[in-house]
Amino acid sequence: MRFAHLSDIHLGFQKSKALQDIERQVFEKALDECVSLKVDFILIPGDLFHINIPEMRVQKFTFSKFRQVYDAGIPVYVVYGSHDFSPVANSVIDLLAEVGYITKVTKSNSREDGKISLDFLTDSKTGAKIAGLSGLKVGKDRQWYEKLDRSSLEAESGFKIFMFHGGISDMKTDSGIEGELMPLSLLPKGFSYYAGGHMHKFNHQKFPGYAHIVYSGTLFAGRSPDLEENAKGQRRGFVLVEFEDEVKTVEFVDLKNTSYETIEVNAKNRKAESVNQELQEKAGGIDPKDSVVIIKIYGEMTSGKTVDVDVSAAREKLFEAGAISVNISKNKLTSKEYSITEAKGEDREEIETNVFTENIGQCTSEHKELLGEKGVQLAKRLLYELSKDQLSNEKKGEYASRIRDEALAILGLDKDDHK
């Protein structure tokens, strides 16, 4: 018997048509491989989507592919991730579950003593017992795990799988994950396999009382730095697990996504004209055909403005030579002569990140989750939620209520906390 574990797919994250196509192709390739391998079931511990309600384009191909998996007789077990989480079950994940293409695992019950108990879901074919908790926003996960009744979960016999979405401090890597890390001790002990999501690199470790803590990593890219990691040769794919009464093998299945080229320019102690010249030379010195090109410009210039570093000509040259996408990173580019008074960027996401980074850096607060990288990510999510359009046939009151509930969830507040 065997199952597949894939996570952090972030469908809907990519903005360019070329990267959207790769995102879809890799997702479909992963599920096709699962069908071909005739796995008994599939685990997806969160962030199937980049937001809880992605655009219709994403919904259409996702429903189509899961229908094929359903027709092949392969159950798919899912928990929310921090990106596709919805406190009011207002998510495409819930639509997929409603039609029976996937099954949500989380079945939590709040008790009078304040504890949270979980029910097991048993896979009908293999007898594997599955329990799990969804990922929440703004590090609220830890509060749930601290209330979790672990003793009843640990007392259950049989082959047990625990699905979770969150960072474990004992397994911290350089994957650049967001949010608060939890100690491994908050997870229930004695499970045969722990299917993790949220960390974007494959990670498989064992600890006393915790056999096979595994993160499958992202399939392609759920954040901009993932593309840079891909260009460096980071493995992407999913995990294939063979088991009987216990886990026999844990194998990482590599999936190729695309080809990459990287251009790096160090602007330290240089002027914009010199940086632009090197950028043009390096752009003409590679073969970008059918590749994603990553351009990284960093360092502190001696004079001039950072906006004087012109990537447009290099970008145009690379596209003319056949590049399918050109991604620019100038976040670490500064100038001695000019202090930054307004944030710049090559696209909306980069501009938003830079604006929030600059302003949050000047703030103080006793709430650490509002500062630094956590604060930047929270502000971006809140901005995205507040800028959502009203749905067709949705009344103003319903629209306001939906946006309010999602915004409160992002801030880590319950509806009852709102006054």
SVG drawing of the C-alpha trace seen along z (x, -y; Angstrom):
<svg xmlns="http://www.w3.org/2000/svg" viewBox="-28 -62 61 66">
<polyline fill="none" stroke="black" stroke-width="0.4" points="0.0,0.0 1.2,-3.5 0.1,-7.1 1.3,-10.4 1.9,-13.6 2.0,-16.9 1.6,-20.4 2.0,-24.1 0.9,-24.1 -0.3,-27.7 -2.5,-27.5 -3.2,-31.1 0.0,-32.6 1.6,-33.3 0.8,-36.5 2.4,-36.1 0.8,-33.8 4.0,-31.7 4.4,-31.0 0.6,-30.3 1.0,-27.6 3.9,-26.0 2.0,-26.2 -0.9,-24.4 1.2,-21.8 3.3,-20.8 0.1,-20.4 -1.5,-18.3 1.7,-16.3 1.8,-15.5 -1.7,-14.2 -1.2,-12.3 1.8,-10.6 -0.2,-9.7 -2.8,-8.0 -0.1,-6.3 1.5,-4.9 -2.0,-3.8 -1.5,-5.3 -4.2,-4.3 -4.8,-8.0 -3.3,-11.5 -2.6,-13.9 -2.5,-17.7 -1.8,-19.4 -2.6,-23.0 -2.1,-25.8 -3.6,-24.0 -4.6,-27.5 -2.8,-30.8 -6.0,-32.4 -9.2,-30.9 -11.2,-31.9 -8.8,-32.0 -9.9,-33.3 -12.2,-31.2 -9.4,-30.1 -7.7,-28.3 -11.0,-26.8 -11.8,-25.3 -8.6,-23.3 -8.5,-22.3 -12.0,-20.9 -11.3,-19.1 -8.1,-17.5 -9.6,-16.4 -12.5,-14.9 -10.0,-12.7 -8.5,-11.6 -11.9,-10.9 -12.8,-8.8 -9.6,-6.8 -10.9,-5.9 -8.2,-7.7 -9.4,-9.6 -7.8,-13.0 -7.5,-14.2 -7.0,-17.9 -6.6,-20.4 -6.6,-24.2 -3.3,-26.0 -2.6,-29.5 -3.3,-30.9 -6.5,-29.0 -7.9,-29.1 -11.4,-30.5 -13.0,-30.8 -16.5,-30.7 -15.8,-27.8 -15.9,-30.3 -13.2,-28.5 -12.9,-26.6 -11.6,-23.8 -15.1,-23.6 -16.7,-23.5 -14.4,-20.6 -15.3,-18.8 -19.0,-19.5 -19.0,-17.7 -17.0,-14.8 -13.7,-15.3 -11.7,-15.8 -12.3,-15.2 -11.6,-17.7 -9.9,-15.9 -10.3,-18.4 -13.1,-17.5 -12.5,-19.4 -14.8,-19.7 -14.4,-22.4 -15.1,-21.0 -16.3,-22.5 -12.8,-22.2 -11.4,-24.4 -9.6,-21.5 -9.9,-20.7 -10.5,-17.1 -10.1,-15.6 -11.9,-12.7 -10.1,-10.2 -11.1,-9.6 -10.4,-6.1 -9.4,-5.4 -11.8,-2.7 -9.3,-0.8 -6.2,-0.8 -7.5,-1.2 -5.1,-4.1 -6.4,-6.5 -6.0,-10.2 -6.4,-13.2 -5.2,-16.8 -5.5,-20.5 -5.8,-23.2 -3.3,-26.0 -4.4,-29.4 -3.2,-32.9 -1.0,-35.2 0.5,-32.3 -2.7,-31.5 -2.0,-27.8 0.0,-27.5 -3.1,-28.5 -5.0,-25.6 -2.2,-23.1 -1.8,-24.2 -5.5,-23.4 -5.3,-20.1 -6.2,-16.9 -3.2,-14.9 -3.7,-12.1 -6.8,-10.7 -5.0,-10.9 -2.0,-9.1 -4.1,-6.4 -5.6,-5.3 -4.1,-2.2 -3.3,-1.3 -1.5,-3.0 -2.0,-6.7 -1.3,-9.8 -1.3,-13.4 -1.8,-16.2 -0.7,-19.7 0.2,-23.1 2.8,-25.1 6.5,-25.5 8.2,-23.3 11.2,-25.0 13.0,-21.6 13.1,-21.4 13.8,-25.0 15.6,-25.4 16.5,-28.3 13.2,-27.9 12.1,-31.4 8.7,-30.4 6.4,-32.9 4.8,-33.0 5.5,-31.7 7.3,-28.3 5.9,-25.7 7.9,-23.2 7.5,-19.6 6.2,-18.7 2.8,-20.4 2.1,-17.6 0.7,-14.4 3.2,-11.6 3.1,-8.0 1.8,-8.6 3.3,-6.6 3.6,-9.6 3.3,-13.3 2.3,-15.0 3.4,-18.6 2.8,-21.7 4.0,-25.3 7.8,-24.7 8.6,-25.0 11.5,-22.6 11.5,-18.8 12.4,-17.8 12.2,-14.4 13.4,-13.8 12.8,-11.5 12.7,-12.4 12.0,-10.3 8.3,-9.6 7.8,-11.2 8.5,-8.9 8.7,-10.4 8.0,-14.2 7.9,-15.1 7.4,-18.3 7.0,-17.7 7.8,-21.3 6.2,-23.3 5.5,-21.7 6.7,-24.8 6.7,-28.2 4.4,-29.7 6.5,-32.8 9.0,-34.8 12.2,-33.4 11.1,-29.9 11.9,-30.6 15.4,-31.7 15.8,-28.5 14.6,-26.5 17.3,-28.3 19.9,-27.0 18.7,-23.5 16.2,-23.0 14.4,-19.7 10.6,-20.0 8.0,-17.3 6.1,-15.2 6.5,-12.4 5.6,-8.7 5.2,-6.6 5.0,-2.8 3.5,-1.3 1.9,1.8 1.6,1.8 4.3,-0.9 6.1,-3.1 8.4,-1.1 9.9,-3.7 9.6,-7.5 10.7,-8.5 10.8,-11.9 9.5,-12.0 11.2,-14.7 9.1,-16.7 10.8,-19.0 9.1,-22.3 11.2,-24.5 14.7,-25.7 16.3,-28.7 19.0,-31.3 20.3,-33.7 21.9,-37.1 23.5,-38.7 24.9,-42.2 26.6,-43.6 26.1,-47.4 28.3,-48.0 30.3,-51.3 29.2,-51.7 27.1,-54.2 23.9,-53.4 25.5,-53.7 28.1,-51.0 25.4,-48.7 23.3,-49.1 26.2,-48.3 27.0,-45.1 23.4,-44.1 23.2,-44.6 26.4,-42.6 25.2,-39.7 21.8,-39.7 23.4,-39.3 25.8,-36.6 23.3,-33.9 20.9,-31.8 17.5,-32.4 15.4,-30.5 12.5,-28.6 13.8,-29.6 12.8,-31.6 15.4,-34.3 16.1,-35.6 17.8,-39.0 19.2,-40.0 20.7,-43.4 22.0,-44.2 24.4,-46.4 24.7,-50.1 25.6,-52.4 27.9,-55.4 25.5,-57.9 22.3,-58.2 18.8,-56.8 18.0,-53.1 15.3,-53.8 18.2,-54.8 19.1,-51.2 17.1,-50.3 16.1,-46.7 13.7,-47.4 16.2,-47.2 17.7,-43.9 14.2,-42.5 13.3,-43.3 16.5,-41.8 15.9,-38.6 12.3,-38.2 13.4,-38.8 15.9,-35.9 13.1,-33.6 12.9,-33.9 9.4,-32.8 9.6,-35.0 12.0,-37.5 11.8,-38.0 13.5,-41.1 14.8,-41.4 16.0,-44.8 14.9,-44.7 18.5,-44.8 19.6,-47.6 20.3,-50.9 22.2,-54.2 24.4,-56.2 23.4,-59.5 19.6,-59.2 17.7,-58.0 14.6,-56.1 11.5,-58.2 9.1,-56.1 9.2,-52.4 9.7,-51.3 9.3,-48.0 9.0,-46.2 5.5,-44.9 2.6,-45.5 3.7,-42.8 7.2,-44.1 6.0,-47.7 3.5,-46.7 6.3,-44.7 8.7,-47.6 6.1,-50.1 5.1,-48.1 8.7,-47.1 9.8,-50.8 6.9,-52.0 6.8,-49.1 10.5,-49.4 9.8,-52.8 7.1,-51.6 7.2,-50.2 4.6,-48.0 4.3,-45.5 2.6,-43.1 5.6,-41.4 3.3,-39.9 2.7,-43.5 6.4,-44.2 9.2,-42.9 8.5,-40.3 5.4,-39.1 3.9,-42.5 4.7,-43.0 3.0,-39.7 0.0,-40.5 -0.4,-44.0 -0.2,-42.5 -2.9,-39.9 -5.1,-42.5 -4.7,-44.8 -5.6,-42.0 -8.7,-41.1 -9.9,-44.7 -9.5,-45.2 -11.6,-42.3 -14.5,-43.1 -18.1,-42.5 -19.3,-39.2 -22.1,-39.2 -25.5,-38.7 -23.9,-39.5 -25.8,-42.1 -23.8,-45.0 -24.5,-43.7 -23.3,-40.2 -20.2,-41.6 -19.3,-43.8 -19.8,-40.9 -17.7,-38.6 -14.8,-41.0 -15.0,-41.9 -14.9,-38.2 -11.9,-37.4 -10.1,-40.6 -10.7,-39.6 -9.4,-36.1 -6.2,-37.6 -5.7,-39.7 -6.2,-36.6 -9.5,-37.8 -12.8,-35.9 -16.0,-37.5 -17.0,-37.8 -13.9,-39.9 -15.0,-42.6 -16.6,-45.6"/>
</svg>
